[in-house]
Amino acid sequence: MWNNVELEMLDLNMLAMLCLRVTESRMANSEERGEARRLRREWVMFIGNGNPVLLGLDTQPDIKAYAEALRQRMVTYLAGFSHRESCQA
C-alpha cells in the first residue's frame, strides 16, 4: 500500500484522506478503523476550528507544531497499517 517515504512526502490533508480510506477499508479491523477515525476527527477539529486558541494554540509556531505533530502521528499510524496489510497479502 504506502511506504514511509511516500507518506512523509504527503501533506496533512492527504494523510487525512488516507485515514478516511482506512476507516472504509474492509481489510482494517475495528481497532484500526477506530484509530484512523480518531486521527481524522482530530484533523477535522484542527482545520475546521476558526479559533485555534480554543485548542490551546496561541501563536503561529504553536499551530505549526501541532499540525506537524498530527502529521507525524498519521504517518506513523498509516505506515504501520500499510506494513500489516502487506504482510497479510
N, C-alpha and C positions, 0 to 999 in steps of 0.2 A: 504494500500500500504506500506508505510515506516513510521516507528515511529522515533521520535527524537533520541532515544538511538541508534537505528540501524544506523541512518545517521551519528551520532557523531563518530562512530567507523570506518567509511569509509575514505579512503584517497582521495586526491583531484582528482585523475584520475577517480576513481569510481563515485564520485559525478558528474563529468563532463559527464560521460556516462549516469547517471540518468537524467541529464538535457537534453541530446540528446533524451532520451526516451520521455520526456515531449514534446519536440518540434515535435515529430512524433505522439503524442497521439491524438486520435480523441476526447478524453474526455476533453482536455485542450482548453480553448478559445484562441482567437488570442492574447490577452494581456498576458496570462500565457505563451503561446508559445514564445512570444517576449522576455519576461524576461528570460526564460530558454535559449533562443538563445543568449541573451546578456551575460549571465554568462558563457556560454560555449565558446563564442568568446573571452571573457576576458582570460579564461583558455588557449585557443589556442595561444593567443598572448603571454601569460606568459611563457608557456613551449616551444613554437616554436621560441622564440626570443633568438638568440645566444648571444646577448649583453644586459644583464639586465640593464645596465646603461642607455640605451635608454628609459627604463620605469621609470627612476629616482631611480633605485635601485643600490646603490653604494657598499654596503657591504653585506656580507652573512647574518648578522642579519636583514638587510632591506629586503632581498629576502625571508627569512623565515617568517618575519612578514607579508609581502604581501601575501604569499601563505596561511598563517593561516587566514588572514582576508577574502580572497577569499573563502576559505573552509567554514568559518563560514557563509558567505552570502549565499553560496549554501545550506548549511544545513538548514538555516532559511527558505529560499525560498521553498526547497523541502518538508520540514515538513509542511509548510502552504499549499502547493499544495496538499499534501497527505491527510491532515486533511479535506480540502474542498471536495476532491474526496470521502472520506469515509462517509462524512455527506450526500452526494448526493446519495450514493449507497442504 
